[in-house]
Amino acid sequence: MAEGSTNERAIVYATLILADDGVDITAEKLQTLTKAAGVDVEPVWASLFAKALEGKNINDLLFNIGAGLFDD
């Protein structure tokens, strides 16, 4: 598996873990989780993810992803 996809996957999983626990998603928390998993992700990626998700409810994003597909 390519290093880039491993890093992306690690950030996504860290995001889901934080969201599941109801914890605010910050770059520092994403870095802490990815390091604990043994994945060295460049801090810029954690910062980008944290900024992109700032103020968003991850659970709403996940559960409403296909909502528009089935509206009549």
Sequence and secondary structure as in RCSB ss.txt:
>XXXX:A:sequence
MAEGSTNERAIVYATLILADDGVDITAEKLQTLTKAAGVDVEPVWASLFAKALEGKNINDLLFNIGAGLFDD
>XXXX:A:secstr
  HHHHHHHHHHHHHHHHHHTT    HHHHHHHHHHTT    HHHHHHHHHHHTT  HHHHHHTTTGGGS  
